[in-house]
C-alpha cells in the first residue's frame, strides 16, 4: 500500500513546469541569440547582398559553436557544455519528446527534425563560449544559462520523484546536468569580468597565436638533449599513465569523454531500475506458477522444478546486480583508456612511427580523415553505451557459470564432486598445453642445429636429424588432429568473448588481420588521429608560427622569442649550405645551368665528344631548352652538383 500511495503521489505531482515543453519554447531565444551573435560577426568575403545593402558592412557572418580540430582553449568549458546538453540528447530518444502521435513511417523524419531542434536549442551554450565578442557572449550566456538552471532546479526539487527510481529519481538523474550548468554560469561570469578588465586596461589580452605554450615547450624538449640519468618511473606511470605536461587533449576528446561518463551513469541507473522491475515481474510469475501447481495438485516432477527455478531466479538476480558494478567500472576504465591510447598513438605519429597501424591505414584518404572527425564523437559515445550492455551480458554469463560450477555445489554439500570435476577439466587442459610445449621442447633439443655463436639467444632455423623429425611429425599428426578440434572450439569461444568484451574499444580493431577496413569504428579512429596529426603537429605548427611572426611582426616578443633563429657564421659559410642553395637555385631556374662555366658555347661546339664535362654541359643545355620534367632535371642536377664545384 505504501508503494502504491507513493506511486500515485509521484504521478499526481504538478509544479506547473514541463521540461519537455520548455525545451521546445527555448527554440525562440536560441534563434534570437544566434542572430545577435551573427550580427556582430563580419564575413571575410563580400557577397552580392553587401553591394545591395552596404550599411550591413559584412555583418551576419557564420557563428562557429566550437573548433573541433585545432582549438585548445576553453576545453573544460566545452566539456561541461556537453554535460549540460546530455539530458536533452537522452530526452530526444524518449517517447515524451514528441508531444503528438505520428505514424511509424514518419518517426525517422521526426527524429531528424528533433535532432536539429536539440542542436539549435543548445547552440547558445557553445556559441557564447567561442564568440570573439566576449562581453556580448558572456551577457547572453549568463541569461540563457541562468534560465535553464532555474527551470531545471525548480522542476528537480519540487517534483523529485519518478516511476522507476522512486521519490528521488530526478535528483539522482539530473545532478550532472545541474552541476554542468552551474559551472557554465561561473565561466560566463568570469569571461565578462575578464573582458571588462581588458577594456579598463587592468589586464592584458592573450596574444593571438597559432599555437599554445605547451606546444612550444614540447618542441623545446625535442631540441634539448636528453639526460643520461633520467628519473625512474613509478609503477603507476610505467603500467597505467604517465603524465605529460606538454600535451593537451582537444575539446572534442574531452567533451566526448564527459558525455560518455554521463551516459554511462544514466545507463547504469536505467539498467539497475529496469532489471529490478524485470526480476520483480519474474517473481510474480513464479508465485503464480507455484500457486497453480499447489492448487491443481500437479505431478511431483513439476513440483520439484519449483525450488530449482527459485534458486535460478535468486542466483540470476544477485549475479546481474553484482556484474552491473563491474561492467560500469570496466566501461569507465575503457573511457579513460581511450584517452591514453589517443595520446600514445598521436605521439607515435608525431615521431613518424606507423608500424603500430595496419599497412592499409598508413596513408588514409583526406576526405575520410576529415569526415572521421565529425563521426568520432557520436560513434565513441554510442560504442561506449552499447558496449556497456554487451560487456555486462558477458560478465553476467561468466559469473553465472562460475556460480553454478563452484558456489552452488559447495552450498549443496557436493564440494568433493565439484573438485573432482574441476580437477578433471584442469587436467585435460593442462595435458593439451603440455603436449604443445612438449613438441616445442623436443624440436628445440633434438631437431635443431647448434648455435652458430655462443652469444646467440636461439638456435638457427636449420633442421637436424631429419629422419627422426619425419617420424616425429608422422606420429604426432594423428594426435594433433584431435587436439586441433578442441583448440578450434576454444579459439571460437575466446574470439566471441574477447570481441564482445572489446566492442566499445574504438581504438582497437576486433577484426582479423587483413579485414581491418571492415571495422568502421576503427577506421574512424585512424582517420581522426591522422587528421589531428596533420593539423596539430607541434613541430609543424611551431614552424608556421615562427614564419608568421617573422613575416608580420619581426620585433614582436612572443612565446617563440625563445627560439634563436639567427644562424651562426660557420653555418652560413658552410660548404654544405652553399651546395644546397646552388641545387635549389638550379632547380627553380634551369636556364642558369648554361651560365655556370666560362665559354660554354665553345665547349658545346668543339669539345662535346672529348670530355665528360662538356658532355654534361651539353645534356644540361638540351634539358633546359626542351623543358623536360622536373624529376629528370633534379636527378641530373644532383649528379652534376656532386661532380662539379660551384663557382
PLY file of the C-alpha trace (Angstrom):
ply
format ascii 1.0
element vertex 647
property float x
property float y
property float z
element edge 646
property int vertex1
property int vertex2
end_header
0.00 0.00 0.00
2.83 2.35 0.77
4.37 1.73 -2.63
1.03 2.36 -4.34
0.48 5.60 -2.42
3.98 6.75 -3.24
3.45 5.85 -6.89
0.21 7.86 -7.02
1.91 10.76 -5.32
4.65 10.75 -7.95
2.13 10.70 -10.75
-0.02 13.50 -9.25
2.93 15.86 -8.62
2.28 19.09 -10.53
4.56 22.11 -10.40
3.33 23.97 -13.47
6.61 23.36 -15.36
7.34 20.85 -18.09
10.95 20.42 -19.14
9.81 18.91 -22.42
7.66 21.95 -23.25
10.40 24.32 -22.05
12.83 22.63 -24.44
10.53 23.48 -27.37
9.93 27.04 -26.14
13.64 27.85 -25.80
13.97 27.43 -29.54
12.87 31.08 -29.92
15.51 32.69 -27.63
18.16 30.34 -29.05
17.43 31.62 -32.57
17.49 35.24 -31.34
20.85 34.75 -29.60
22.26 33.17 -32.77
21.07 36.14 -34.83
22.62 38.63 -32.40
25.98 36.84 -32.45
25.79 36.60 -36.23
25.18 40.35 -36.43
28.44 41.08 -34.65
30.35 38.55 -36.75
31.69 40.03 -40.01
32.18 37.94 -43.13
35.66 37.53 -44.56
34.48 37.83 -48.17
31.92 40.25 -49.59
28.73 38.80 -51.05
26.20 40.16 -53.52
23.96 41.30 -50.67
26.73 43.60 -49.40
26.55 45.65 -52.62
22.77 45.93 -52.37
22.78 46.66 -48.64
26.08 48.43 -47.93
25.02 49.51 -44.45
25.39 45.88 -43.28
29.19 46.22 -43.62
29.67 42.48 -43.96
27.67 41.58 -40.87
25.64 38.43 -40.23
28.57 36.07 -40.64
28.69 32.40 -39.72
28.71 31.69 -35.98
31.00 28.78 -35.12
29.90 26.87 -32.00
33.29 25.26 -31.36
36.50 24.43 -33.19
36.83 20.64 -33.13
40.23 20.50 -34.85
42.82 22.95 -33.59
41.29 24.92 -30.70
42.69 24.11 -27.26
41.13 26.98 -25.30
38.08 26.60 -23.04
38.42 22.84 -23.24
36.77 22.09 -19.91
34.14 24.75 -20.53
33.15 22.98 -23.72
33.24 19.69 -21.84
30.76 20.94 -19.23
28.66 22.41 -22.04
28.40 18.89 -23.43
27.45 17.73 -19.95
24.72 20.35 -19.79
23.17 19.17 -23.06
23.38 15.46 -22.21
19.86 15.37 -20.76
18.44 16.93 -23.93
20.20 14.31 -26.05
18.82 11.47 -23.93
15.37 13.06 -23.96
15.48 13.04 -27.76
15.27 9.23 -27.78
12.33 9.01 -25.40
8.70 8.90 -26.41
7.96 12.02 -24.36
9.92 14.21 -26.76
7.16 14.05 -29.37
4.09 15.81 -27.91
1.80 14.30 -30.53
1.27 10.93 -32.16
2.95 10.26 -35.50
2.69 7.24 -37.81
5.56 4.72 -37.67
6.88 5.63 -41.13
7.33 9.28 -40.07
9.37 8.60 -36.93
12.71 8.77 -38.75
11.85 12.21 -40.15
10.60 13.40 -36.75
13.82 12.26 -35.06
15.87 14.06 -37.71
13.93 17.29 -37.15
14.17 16.73 -33.39
17.95 16.33 -33.58
18.21 19.63 -35.46
15.97 21.28 -32.86
18.04 19.98 -29.94
21.20 21.17 -31.67
19.75 24.64 -32.20
18.39 24.86 -28.63
21.82 24.04 -27.19
23.70 26.15 -29.76
23.96 29.27 -27.49
25.95 27.34 -24.84
28.76 26.74 -27.31
28.44 29.89 -29.44
28.66 32.21 -26.43
31.88 30.46 -25.38
33.55 30.62 -28.80
32.50 34.10 -29.98
35.32 36.67 -30.17
32.94 39.30 -28.74
33.42 38.30 -25.14
31.18 40.85 -23.46
28.19 40.12 -25.67
28.75 36.38 -25.44
29.12 36.49 -21.67
25.91 38.52 -21.14
23.83 36.33 -23.45
25.36 33.17 -22.00
24.60 34.25 -18.43
20.95 34.97 -19.26
20.41 31.77 -21.24
22.25 29.51 -18.78
20.51 31.08 -15.79
17.09 30.42 -17.33
17.93 26.78 -17.91
19.42 26.42 -14.42
16.38 27.94 -12.68
13.87 25.82 -14.57
15.89 22.62 -14.12
16.46 23.14 -10.39
12.82 24.11 -9.80
11.50 21.04 -11.64
14.02 18.72 -9.96
13.40 19.76 -6.36
9.66 20.46 -6.49
8.81 17.11 -8.15
11.84 14.90 -7.47
10.04 11.56 -7.77
9.73 9.20 -10.69
8.15 5.90 -11.65
11.41 3.96 -11.91
13.85 5.15 -9.22
11.32 6.30 -6.65
10.86 9.64 -4.95
14.42 10.92 -5.65
14.65 9.95 -9.31
15.10 13.43 -10.81
17.73 14.40 -8.25
19.72 11.24 -8.96
19.49 11.67 -12.73
19.74 15.45 -13.07
22.63 16.36 -10.76
25.33 16.08 -13.51
23.32 18.44 -15.72
22.78 20.91 -12.86
26.49 20.82 -11.96
27.42 21.50 -15.60
25.02 24.45 -15.77
26.49 25.93 -12.58
29.99 25.62 -14.00
28.92 27.25 -17.28
27.30 30.11 -15.40
30.52 30.72 -13.48
32.51 30.54 -16.70
30.36 33.16 -18.42
30.67 35.46 -15.40
34.45 35.00 -15.46
34.53 35.80 -19.20
32.54 39.02 -18.68
34.73 40.19 -15.80
37.92 39.46 -17.72
36.71 41.35 -20.80
35.76 44.37 -18.68
39.21 44.37 -17.05
40.81 44.24 -20.51
38.77 47.25 -21.67
39.77 49.12 -18.49
43.42 48.17 -19.24
43.70 46.37 -15.92
44.63 43.15 -17.69
46.33 42.32 -20.97
44.64 40.32 -23.68
46.11 36.95 -24.56
48.25 37.07 -27.72
46.62 35.68 -30.84
49.00 32.94 -31.90
48.67 29.73 -33.87
49.86 27.53 -31.03
49.70 27.23 -27.29
52.54 27.47 -24.81
52.58 23.70 -24.21
53.35 23.09 -27.89
56.31 25.43 -27.70
57.56 23.61 -24.62
57.14 20.28 -26.42
59.35 21.47 -29.30
61.93 22.79 -26.86
62.00 19.41 -25.15
62.67 17.75 -28.51
65.58 20.10 -29.18
67.00 19.61 -25.71
69.50 16.82 -25.12
68.01 14.02 -23.04
69.55 13.39 -19.67
71.61 10.24 -19.34
70.34 9.63 -15.80
66.59 10.14 -16.08
64.33 9.70 -13.09
62.92 6.15 -12.88
59.19 5.83 -13.45
56.85 4.71 -10.72
54.69 1.62 -11.08
51.62 3.74 -11.89
53.50 5.73 -14.53
55.02 2.68 -16.21
51.87 0.50 -16.17
48.89 2.88 -16.13
49.52 6.51 -17.10
52.49 8.84 -17.32
51.57 12.50 -17.05
52.84 14.72 -19.86
52.57 18.44 -19.04
53.25 19.38 -22.68
50.27 17.52 -24.15
46.67 18.72 -24.08
43.60 16.89 -25.24
41.39 18.88 -27.65
37.92 19.96 -26.60
36.38 17.31 -28.86
38.03 14.49 -26.92
37.21 15.98 -23.51
33.57 16.61 -24.48
33.26 13.07 -25.79
34.67 11.62 -22.56
32.34 13.71 -20.37
29.21 12.77 -22.33
30.32 9.12 -22.29
30.66 9.21 -18.50
27.29 10.95 -18.04
25.71 8.47 -20.43
27.25 5.54 -18.55
25.90 6.95 -15.30
22.41 7.24 -16.77
22.65 3.85 -18.45
23.72 2.19 -15.19
20.75 3.74 -13.33
18.36 2.62 -16.06
19.91 -0.86 -16.09
19.55 -1.20 -12.31
15.96 0.05 -12.22
14.74 -1.93 -15.23
16.42 -5.14 -14.04
14.77 -4.71 -10.62
11.40 -4.31 -12.30
12.05 -7.31 -14.56
13.06 -9.60 -11.70
10.06 -8.39 -9.73
7.82 -9.40 -12.61
9.57 -12.79 -12.77
8.92 -13.26 -9.04
5.23 -12.60 -9.59
5.14 -15.13 -12.43
6.95 -17.63 -10.20
4.44 -17.16 -7.39
1.57 -17.58 -9.82
3.08 -20.77 -11.21
3.71 -22.08 -7.71
0.11 -21.37 -6.72
-1.15 -23.15 -9.83
1.00 -26.21 -9.09
-0.20 -26.33 -5.49
-3.88 -25.79 -6.21
-4.12 -28.12 -9.20
-2.14 -30.93 -7.50
0.34 -31.35 -10.37
2.92 -34.11 -10.71
5.91 -34.44 -8.41
8.35 -33.74 -11.26
6.77 -30.36 -11.93
6.70 -29.61 -8.22
10.39 -30.47 -7.93
11.21 -27.87 -10.59
9.85 -25.01 -8.48
12.80 -24.96 -5.98
15.29 -25.11 -8.85
13.50 -22.25 -10.57
13.52 -20.21 -7.37
17.22 -20.90 -6.92
17.99 -19.88 -10.52
16.00 -16.63 -10.20
17.76 -15.78 -6.92
21.20 -16.52 -8.37
20.47 -14.60 -11.58
19.22 -11.57 -9.64
22.29 -11.35 -7.42
24.66 -12.08 -10.29
23.12 -9.44 -12.55
23.24 -6.75 -9.84
26.83 -7.65 -8.92
28.04 -7.59 -12.51
26.35 -4.21 -13.02
29.05 -2.66 -10.83
31.91 -4.44 -12.60
30.54 -3.62 -16.06
30.21 0.06 -15.12
33.75 0.20 -13.78
35.00 -1.61 -16.87
33.30 0.90 -19.20
34.61 3.85 -17.18
38.12 2.37 -17.38
37.69 1.98 -21.15
36.70 5.65 -21.43
39.89 6.79 -19.74
41.97 4.18 -21.57
40.83 5.61 -24.90
42.29 8.95 -23.78
45.59 7.24 -23.01
45.60 5.50 -26.40
44.78 8.77 -28.17
47.84 10.45 -26.68
50.06 7.40 -27.28
49.02 6.97 -30.92
49.27 10.68 -31.68
52.77 10.95 -30.21
53.86 7.95 -32.25
52.62 9.63 -35.42
54.50 12.79 -34.40
57.67 10.69 -34.29
56.91 9.27 -37.73
56.06 5.80 -36.46
53.29 3.96 -38.32
54.25 0.38 -37.53
51.54 0.05 -34.87
48.88 0.54 -37.58
47.82 -1.99 -40.23
49.53 -1.37 -43.55
46.25 -0.44 -45.26
45.86 2.55 -42.91
49.32 4.08 -43.40
48.02 6.61 -45.94
44.30 7.21 -45.38
42.29 9.35 -47.75
41.98 13.02 -46.85
38.19 13.09 -47.20
37.79 10.02 -44.98
40.06 11.52 -42.30
38.19 14.83 -42.16
34.83 13.01 -42.10
36.13 10.87 -39.24
36.46 13.96 -37.05
32.74 14.62 -37.49
31.83 10.98 -36.82
34.16 10.18 -33.95
32.38 11.81 -31.00
28.96 10.37 -31.79
30.33 6.93 -32.58
32.52 6.83 -29.48
29.55 7.67 -27.25
27.37 5.07 -28.97
30.12 2.43 -28.77
30.60 3.17 -25.07
26.91 2.90 -24.16
26.14 -0.18 -26.25
29.46 -1.71 -25.26
28.42 -1.39 -21.62
25.35 -3.54 -22.24
27.35 -6.18 -24.11
30.13 -6.25 -21.52
27.51 -6.52 -18.79
25.95 -9.52 -20.52
29.35 -11.21 -20.91
30.16 -10.59 -17.23
26.74 -11.99 -16.29
27.27 -15.23 -18.25
30.79 -15.74 -16.86
29.66 -15.04 -13.29
26.62 -17.32 -13.67
28.88 -20.10 -14.95
31.27 -19.70 -12.01
28.40 -19.74 -9.51
26.93 -22.97 -10.88
30.34 -24.63 -11.23
31.85 -23.63 -7.87
29.45 -21.91 -5.44
26.25 -23.95 -5.83
27.94 -27.37 -5.43
29.63 -26.17 -2.24
26.30 -24.92 -0.84
24.66 -28.28 -1.60
27.46 -30.27 0.06
28.94 -31.52 -3.22
32.34 -29.91 -2.83
34.23 -33.16 -3.46
32.30 -33.85 -6.66
32.89 -30.28 -7.78
36.61 -30.53 -7.04
36.78 -33.85 -8.85
35.08 -32.49 -11.98
37.11 -29.30 -11.82
40.31 -31.33 -11.43
39.47 -33.44 -14.49
38.81 -30.29 -16.52
42.04 -28.64 -15.38
43.99 -31.86 -16.00
42.62 -32.15 -19.54
43.50 -28.57 -20.36
46.93 -29.00 -18.76
47.63 -32.11 -20.83
46.74 -30.29 -24.04
49.00 -27.38 -23.12
51.75 -29.78 -22.00
51.69 -31.61 -25.32
52.08 -28.36 -27.20
55.03 -27.39 -25.00
56.49 -30.90 -25.31
56.58 -30.69 -29.10
58.43 -27.38 -28.92
60.93 -28.73 -26.37
61.62 -31.87 -28.42
62.23 -29.82 -31.54
64.47 -27.45 -29.57
66.61 -30.28 -28.18
66.77 -32.88 -30.95
65.76 -31.36 -34.28
67.58 -28.01 -34.46
71.23 -27.47 -35.23
73.58 -26.00 -32.63
74.04 -22.26 -32.18
76.33 -20.53 -34.64
77.80 -18.46 -31.83
77.75 -18.94 -28.04
76.33 -15.44 -27.69
73.21 -16.24 -29.76
69.96 -16.41 -27.84
68.30 -19.02 -30.04
69.31 -21.85 -32.31
69.18 -21.20 -36.06
66.14 -22.28 -38.08
68.00 -25.24 -39.55
66.88 -28.86 -39.20
68.98 -31.62 -37.65
68.21 -35.36 -37.52
65.85 -35.12 -40.45
64.80 -38.81 -40.47
63.87 -38.72 -36.80
61.99 -35.49 -37.39
59.93 -37.06 -40.17
58.94 -39.90 -37.83
58.16 -37.40 -35.07
55.99 -35.42 -37.45
54.15 -38.56 -38.64
53.18 -39.95 -35.23
52.15 -36.58 -33.80
49.97 -35.94 -36.86
47.14 -38.14 -35.55
47.19 -36.63 -32.08
47.29 -33.06 -33.43
44.06 -33.74 -35.36
42.24 -34.49 -32.10
43.92 -31.60 -30.29
43.09 -29.27 -33.18
39.35 -29.82 -32.70
39.45 -28.67 -29.09
41.68 -25.72 -29.97
39.29 -24.72 -32.76
36.39 -24.60 -30.31
38.47 -22.66 -27.78
39.55 -20.23 -30.49
35.94 -19.58 -31.44
34.80 -19.08 -27.83
37.72 -16.79 -26.99
37.13 -14.76 -30.16
33.44 -14.30 -29.30
34.07 -13.36 -25.68
37.03 -11.10 -26.42
35.32 -9.44 -29.39
32.22 -8.73 -27.30
34.34 -7.53 -24.42
36.27 -5.09 -26.61
33.35 -3.86 -28.72
33.43 -0.44 -27.02
37.18 -0.08 -27.67
37.04 2.01 -30.84
40.83 2.43 -30.73
41.37 -1.31 -31.28
40.01 -3.41 -34.12
38.12 -6.62 -33.39
38.59 -7.93 -36.95
41.22 -10.37 -38.11
44.35 -9.16 -39.87
43.53 -8.19 -43.42
39.93 -7.33 -42.60
40.57 -4.19 -40.54
38.90 -1.97 -43.13
35.57 -3.70 -42.41
35.69 -2.32 -38.85
34.03 1.08 -39.37
34.74 2.20 -35.79
38.47 1.50 -36.06
38.60 3.20 -39.46
37.01 6.28 -37.88
39.61 6.22 -35.11
42.52 6.01 -37.58
41.14 8.80 -39.75
40.62 11.01 -36.72
44.13 10.65 -35.31
45.66 11.24 -38.75
43.62 14.45 -39.15
44.72 15.63 -35.71
48.30 14.67 -36.54
48.37 16.76 -39.71
46.64 19.78 -38.15
48.13 19.81 -34.65
51.68 18.52 -35.00
53.60 20.80 -32.59
56.75 20.91 -34.72
54.86 21.87 -37.86
52.62 24.41 -36.13
55.54 26.00 -34.29
57.43 26.31 -37.57
54.42 28.01 -39.17
54.14 30.32 -36.18
57.80 31.30 -36.49
57.28 32.12 -40.17
54.14 34.16 -39.45
55.76 36.02 -36.55
58.84 36.80 -38.65
56.88 38.00 -41.67
54.26 40.11 -39.88
55.92 41.43 -36.75
59.65 40.97 -36.76
60.18 42.82 -33.50
57.23 41.43 -31.55
58.18 39.47 -28.45
56.13 36.29 -28.19
56.45 32.78 -26.89
58.63 32.00 -29.90
61.29 34.52 -28.99
62.94 31.72 -27.05
63.86 30.09 -30.35
67.12 31.59 -31.58
66.67 31.52 -35.34
69.83 33.53 -36.17
72.24 31.13 -37.93
75.87 31.12 -36.92
78.65 32.30 -39.20
80.02 28.82 -39.67
76.59 27.62 -40.75
76.12 30.50 -43.22
79.50 29.98 -44.84
79.48 26.22 -44.75
80.07 24.35 -47.95
77.01 22.14 -47.49
74.78 25.21 -47.21
76.21 26.68 -50.41
75.72 23.35 -52.20
72.08 23.26 -51.07
71.49 26.87 -52.18
73.06 26.10 -55.56
70.90 22.99 -56.05
67.71 24.82 -55.12
68.52 27.74 -57.43
69.21 25.48 -60.40
66.03 23.50 -59.77
63.96 26.68 -59.87
65.89 28.23 -62.77
67.15 25.51 -65.15
68.29 28.03 -67.78
71.07 29.15 -65.42
72.85 25.83 -65.99
74.25 27.21 -69.25
75.92 30.13 -67.41
77.80 28.21 -64.77
81.14 27.97 -66.68
83.05 30.32 -68.98
82.99 29.75 -72.74
80.11 27.23 -72.61
79.32 27.74 -76.23
82.84 26.78 -77.29
82.68 23.74 -75.03
79.41 22.62 -76.56
80.56 23.07 -80.17
84.17 21.91 -80.09
84.54 19.58 -77.11
81.17 17.89 -76.96
82.73 14.47 -77.52
86.19 15.00 -76.00
85.49 15.39 -72.26
82.93 14.18 -69.75
82.44 17.76 -68.50
81.42 19.02 -71.94
79.03 16.09 -72.29
77.39 17.06 -69.00
77.01 20.67 -70.13
75.53 19.60 -73.46
72.97 17.40 -71.77
72.10 20.25 -69.41
71.63 22.58 -72.38
69.27 20.13 -74.09
67.25 19.61 -70.91
66.96 23.33 -70.24
65.95 24.15 -73.81
63.33 21.43 -74.11
61.90 21.98 -70.53
61.85 18.35 -69.55
60.15 17.10 -66.42
61.28 18.33 -63.04
62.10 14.84 -61.83
64.60 14.13 -64.62
66.17 17.54 -64.14
66.57 17.06 -60.41
68.32 13.70 -60.90
70.73 15.21 -63.44
71.50 18.24 -61.28
72.17 16.02 -58.27
74.85 14.19 -60.24
76.13 17.48 -61.64
76.44 19.04 -58.18
78.46 16.11 -56.86
80.92 16.06 -59.76
81.42 19.83 -60.09
82.46 22.51 -57.63
80.44 25.75 -57.53
81.87 28.99 -58.77
0 1
1 2
2 3
3 4
4 5
5 6
6 7
7 8
8 9
9 10
10 11
11 12
12 13
13 14
14 15
15 16
16 17
17 18
18 19
19 20
20 21
21 22
22 23
23 24
24 25
25 26
26 27
27 28
28 29
29 30
30 31
31 32
32 33
33 34
34 35
35 36
36 37
37 38
38 39
39 40
40 41
41 42
42 43
43 44
44 45
45 46
46 47
47 48
48 49
49 50
50 51
51 52
52 53
53 54
54 55
55 56
56 57
57 58
58 59
59 60
60 61
61 62
62 63
63 64
64 65
65 66
66 67
67 68
68 69
69 70
70 71
71 72
72 73
73 74
74 75
75 76
76 77
77 78
78 79
79 80
80 81
81 82
82 83
83 84
84 85
85 86
86 87
87 88
88 89
89 90
90 91
91 92
92 93
93 94
94 95
95 96
96 97
97 98
98 99
99 100
100 101
101 102
102 103
103 104
104 105
105 106
106 107
107 108
108 109
109 110
110 111
111 112
112 113
113 114
114 115
115 116
116 117
117 118
118 119
119 120
120 121
121 122
122 123
123 124
124 125
125 126
126 127
127 128
128 129
129 130
130 131
131 132
132 133
133 134
134 135
135 136
136 137
137 138
138 139
139 140
140 141
141 142
142 143
143 144
144 145
145 146
146 147
147 148
148 149
149 150
150 151
151 152
152 153
153 154
154 155
155 156
156 157
157 158
158 159
159 160
160 161
161 162
162 163
163 164
164 165
165 166
166 167
167 168
168 169
169 170
170 171
171 172
172 173
173 174
174 175
175 176
176 177
177 178
178 179
179 180
180 181
181 182
182 183
183 184
184 185
185 186
186 187
187 188
188 189
189 190
190 191
191 192
192 193
193 194
194 195
195 196
196 197
197 198
198 199
199 200
200 201
201 202
202 203
203 204
204 205
205 206
206 207
207 208
208 209
209 210
210 211
211 212
212 213
213 214
214 215
215 216
216 217
217 218
218 219
219 220
220 221
221 222
222 223
223 224
224 225
225 226
226 227
227 228
228 229
229 230
230 231
231 232
232 233
233 234
234 235
235 236
236 237
237 238
238 239
239 240
240 241
241 242
242 243
243 244
244 245
245 246
246 247
247 248
248 249
249 250
250 251
251 252
252 253
253 254
254 255
255 256
256 257
257 258
258 259
259 260
260 261
261 262
262 263
263 264
264 265
265 266
266 267
267 268
268 269
269 270
270 271
271 272
272 273
273 274
274 275
275 276
276 277
277 278
278 279
279 280
280 281
281 282
282 283
283 284
284 285
285 286
286 287
287 288
288 289
289 290
290 291
291 292
292 293
293 294
294 295
295 296
296 297
297 298
298 299
299 300
300 301
301 302
302 303
303 304
304 305
305 306
306 307
307 308
308 309
309 310
310 311
311 312
312 313
313 314
314 315
315 316
316 317
317 318
318 319
319 320
320 321
321 322
322 323
323 324
324 325
325 326
326 327
327 328
328 329
329 330
330 331
331 332
332 333
333 334
334 335
335 336
336 337
337 338
338 339
339 340
340 341
341 342
342 343
343 344
344 345
345 346
346 347
347 348
348 349
349 350
350 351
351 352
352 353
353 354
354 355
355 356
356 357
357 358
358 359
359 360
360 361
361 362
362 363
363 364
364 365
365 366
366 367
367 368
368 369
369 370
370 371
371 372
372 373
373 374
374 375
375 376
376 377
377 378
378 379
379 380
380 381
381 382
382 383
383 384
384 385
385 386
386 387
387 388
388 389
389 390
390 391
391 392
392 393
393 394
394 395
395 396
396 397
397 398
398 399
399 400
400 401
401 402
402 403
403 404
404 405
405 406
406 407
407 408
408 409
409 410
410 411
411 412
412 413
413 414
414 415
415 416
416 417
417 418
418 419
419 420
420 421
421 422
422 423
423 424
424 425
425 426
426 427
427 428
428 429
429 430
430 431
431 432
432 433
433 434
434 435
435 436
436 437
437 438
438 439
439 440
440 441
441 442
442 443
443 444
444 445
445 446
446 447
447 448
448 449
449 450
450 451
451 452
452 453
453 454
454 455
455 456
456 457
457 458
458 459
459 460
460 461
461 462
462 463
463 464
464 465
465 466
466 467
467 468
468 469
469 470
470 471
471 472
472 473
473 474
474 475
475 476
476 477
477 478
478 479
479 480
480 481
481 482
482 483
483 484
484 485
485 486
486 487
487 488
488 489
489 490
490 491
491 492
492 493
493 494
494 495
495 496
496 497
497 498
498 499
499 500
500 501
501 502
502 503
503 504
504 505
505 506
506 507
507 508
508 509
509 510
510 511
511 512
512 513
513 514
514 515
515 516
516 517
517 518
518 519
519 520
520 521
521 522
522 523
523 524
524 525
525 526
526 527
527 528
528 529
529 530
530 531
531 532
532 533
533 534
534 535
535 536
536 537
537 538
538 539
539 540
540 541
541 542
542 543
543 544
544 545
545 546
546 547
547 548
548 549
549 550
550 551
551 552
552 553
553 554
554 555
555 556
556 557
557 558
558 559
559 560
560 561
561 562
562 563
563 564
564 565
565 566
566 567
567 568
568 569
569 570
570 571
571 572
572 573
573 574
574 575
575 576
576 577
577 578
578 579
579 580
580 581
581 582
582 583
583 584
584 585
585 586
586 587
587 588
588 589
589 590
590 591
591 592
592 593
593 594
594 595
595 596
596 597
597 598
598 599
599 600
600 601
601 602
602 603
603 604
604 605
605 606
606 607
607 608
608 609
609 610
610 611
611 612
612 613
613 614
614 615
615 616
616 617
617 618
618 619
619 620
620 621
621 622
622 623
623 624
624 625
625 626
626 627
627 628
628 629
629 630
630 631
631 632
632 633
633 634
634 635
635 636
636 637
637 638
638 639
639 640
640 641
641 642
642 643
643 644
644 645
645 646
